């Protein structure tokens, strides 16, 4: 049995996976695009930032600021990364999904 970790909701899981996939380029709009492309669903930027805020408050993510974008008036971006606790929570959630799906065949019309 795994140690007690924070259980992630579906959208929080998507956000954290997008942060990992984006690596050093994990900022709000890029995270949104990653989720939309991979999950195949529209996502509001407000929902992304709300989830990022919850995850950061929960100690699962931290952010730093990038250098300003090299255009006139370019601003810095908040770049997100997982904390150790975030990596543990993501690993626990992924393991739980694998265990729950073990032996389940998902054929169209079966559910």
Secondary structure, DSSP 8 states (H G I E B T S, - for coil): ---------HHHHHHHHHHHHHGGG--HHHHHHHHHHHH-S---HHHHHHHHHHHHHTTSEEEEE----SSTT----EEEEE-HHHHHHHHHHHHHHHHHHTT----TT--
